[in-house]
């Protein structure tokens, strides 16, 4: 029974597969180098957009863990982002301003919130899971809006700039903040890469392929799925810590349906791939914040067209393949 989901001994990859893998690694390395060099070649506005993209990319990775890997569509990951963001902002206002510590605290807060909401979510599947996650997100957003004594209510909560180490200089320049967020995001992606090679990831993928078959093999799926949701919550919480550092401000608007929907759209563009989710995030942010500005504010219409293109790309490919076979 335990060998059913054990990773098989890797076979020697074919030359074409090795070439694709090498090309993929080269593209990732080139993208990292380009991202590091970005502050030297663009203006402050573009840098601020890039910082926002890093935050949304981290949230998209969290959504991809739940939706793309576990097969559970989520519209509530922004709730854990908000919990992490407020945790980081509140701690920063008490005098704790060391960025890595705040990110760790934000991740822990997001994981705790996911642990509390996870048992409720796991009582549902499919569309019911989607709507329950949306309800949880709205509950957290409403709480942030009404609990003005702690969160500042609709006026939001300001946070001082973070430092890299205790008593270090505060990160105030846009370029330095961006590089700090980029470093945090790269560390996060390394951790996610390790996670996706774990036995837990194998079990979660098997759940997405067939829950009944997995349970028939004797695996206790609720425990594995709860652990997976907690990890995804930690990733979203870390994204919230990055948000507080990027904007030095948190408000209930950051927990809105828009954030969760954009992350879900980026994950959908990625089609189950973490790299694809990051590319999807870049596309979404470019359409919303760059193309939208240059089209007289029609960002929502462009995002709608992007969503339709993603939703219908697979049926269109299947149709074209069918037509090709008939010819």
N, C-alpha and C positions, 0 to 999 in steps of 0.2 A: 504493500500500500504506500509506504513512504517513498518508494522508488518511482512511483507513477509520475510525480511532479518534479523529480530531481533533474537538474540540468544535465543533459547528455554530454558525453565526452566530445569536445569540439573536433570536427574533422578538418582536414586541410582544405582551406578555401580555394576555389577555382581561380585561375589567373584573372578573369574578368571581374570577379568579386573583389579580389585583392586590389585591382586597379581602381574600382569604384570606392573602396574603403580609403585608399590613399588619397584619391581626389577629394573625398569628403573631409579628410583630416586637413588637407592643404587649404580648402575653402574655409574651414573653421578657423585655422591659424591666421589666414589673411583677414577674416572678419574681425578677429580679436585685435590684430595690429591696426586695422583701420579704425576700430572703435577707440583704441588708446590715442591714436593721432588726431582724433576728431576735434578736440579743443583748439588745436593749432591751426585749423583750416576753415572753421566756420565761426559765425558770430554768436553773441551771447543768447539771442533768441533761439537759435537752432540747438544750442547746448541745453537750454532749459527744456526744449521739446525732447531731446535725447534722454535727459534725466527722467522725464515723465514716461518715456518708452521703456526704460529699464524697470521702473516700478510696475508698469502694466505687464511687462514680460514676465516678471516674477509671479504676478497674480495669474497670468495665463499658464505658467508651468504648474501652479497649484491646481488650476482647473483641469489641465491635461492629465494630472495624476488621477483625479476623480473621474473625469468623463472619458478621456482617451484610453486610459489603462484599465480602470475598474469598470468602465461602461455604465457609469451612473451620471446622467446629465445633471449638472449643478448650475443654479442661478443664484447661489448665495455665498460664493467665496469672498465677496467683498465684505461680508460680515466679519470674517476673521482678519482680513486686512484692517478693518476699522478698529477692532479690538487691539491689534498690534500697534497701530498708529497712535491711538490714544494712550496706550501704555507707555510707549516711547516718549510722547510729548509730556505726559504727567511726570515721568521720572526725570526728564530733562529740566523741567521747571522746579524740581526739588534740589537741583544742583548736580545730578549725575548726568554728565554730558559726554561720556566716552562712547563714541559711536558703536564699536563692536559690542560693548556691553548692552547698549540700548537695543541693538538688533537681536541679541540673544534673548533679552527680556521680552521683546515683541514676539519673537518666535514661540517662546514658552507660553505667552498669553494666548496666542492664536491656537496653539496645541490644546491648551486647557479649554478654550471655548469649543473647539471641535470635539473634545472628549465629552463635554456636557451635551452637545446637540447630536452627536453621532448615534447614540442608541435610538433616538426618535427618527432620525433619517433612515436608519437601516431597517425600520419596520416597513419601508416603502420601496418600490422599484419603479423604473421607467418614468412616465409622466408624473406620477404621484411623488416620486423623489424630486423631480424638477420643481414642482409647486411647493413642496415642503421646504426645500432649500431656499426658495424665493421668500416664503413666509418668515423663515428664520432671519434672512437678511433684512427684511423690512422691520422685523421686531427689534433687531439690534440698532438699525438706523433711527427708529422712533425713540428708542431708549436714549440714544446719544443726543437726540434733539430735545427731549424733555428733561434730561438730567443736567440742567444748566449749571448747578452748583459744582459739578465735577468736570463736565465736558465743555462748558461755555455755551451749550445749547446751539441754536442756529447761528450764533455769532462766531462759533468755532473756538479753537484753542490754539494760541500761538506757542511756539517752542523756540528756544534759543539754538544757535548753530552748534553742531556737534564738534568734538575733537577726536583725533585718532588715538591719542594716548592721554593718560591723566596729566592735567596741567599743560597740555599742548595747546597750540594756537587754534582758535575756532576756524572751521571751514566756512568761509563767507563768499568767496569768489565762485561763480558758476562753474568754472572749469574744474576747480578742486573738488567741489561737491559731486560733479559728474564722475570724476575719476574714482572717488570714494565709492559711489554707488556701483560703478562698473566693477571694481574689485570685489565688492560684496556679492554682486550678481555672479561673477565667475566662480567664486568659492561655492555659492549655492548650487551652480550647475555641476560642479565636480561632485558635490554631495549627492545630487540627484542621479548622476551617472552611476555612482556606486550603488545607490538604492535600487536602481532598475536592474542591476545584476544580482540582486539578493534573492533568497528563497521566497521571501514575502512577496516580491514582485511576481514571481512565477505563480504563486497561489492566486494572487489577485487577477492576473491575466487569465488563469484557468477559470476563475469565477465569471469573468466577462464572457468567456466562450461557452460556458454551460454550468450554471449553479447546481442544478440537480445532479449532474454527473460528478461534480466535485464532492458534493455531500455524500453521494453513494460510495465514494472512495474513502469516506471516514473523516474528512477534513471539517473542522469547525469553522465555517466561513465567517460567522459574525465577529469573532475575535480578530481574525485577520483583516477583515474590512474595517473594523473600528480602528485598529492600529494604522491602517492606510489613511483613513480620514483624518486621524490625529496628525500624521506626518504632513498631509496636504494642508491642514490648518496651520501647522508650524511654518510652512513655506509661505502661505498667505500672510501670516502674522509678521514674518520677516519683511515681506513686501510692504506692509504697513509701517514698519520701522524705517524702511527706505523712503517711504512717502513723507514721513515726518521730517526726515533729514533733508529731503529735496526741497520741500515747500516751506518748511519751518512753520507749518500751519496745518491743522486738521479740522474738518467740519463734517457734519452729517452728510453733506453732498458727496463726500468721498466714499460713502458706504451705499450709495444709491444703486438702483437696478442697472443704471448705465454702465457702471464699472464692471459688475458681474457679467453683463451682456457683452461688453467689449472683450472681456477675457475669454468668454465662451466662444465668441466669434473667432478670436485669434487661435484658440485651441482647435476649432472646427477647420480652419484653414490648414492647420498643421496635420490634420488627419492622423492623430495618434502619435505623432513624433514630437519630441521636445524641441529639436531644431526647427521643425515646421511651425511650432507654436511661437517661437521667437521671430521667425520670418513673418508669420501672420501678425504679430504685434507691431512689427515695423511697418507693415502694410496698413494696418488699421490706424496707427498714429499718423502716418504720412497722409492718408486720405482725410482724416479728421482735422489735423492741425496745420497741414501744409496745403494740400489741394483744396480743402474747404475754405481756407482764407482767400485763395486765388480764384474762387468761383462764387464770389459774392455771398459767402456764408451758407452754401448748400452742402455742408458737411454731412448732415443727416441723410440727405438724399443719396449722396455718394456712398455712405456706409450701408444704406439699404440696398443699393445696387451690388455692393461688395458681398453682402449677405446672400442675395439671390444667386450671384455667381458661384458662391461656395455651395449653396444648397443644391444647385442643379448641375454642378460639374460632373458628379459621378453618374447620375442618370443620362446625361448627355454623352459621356464617354461610352457607356454601355450601349446606347442607341447607335452611336457611330460605329462601334465594333460590330453590332448586329447587321447594320446596313452594309458594312464592308464584307462580311461573310456572304451575304446574299448575292453580292456582285461577283 
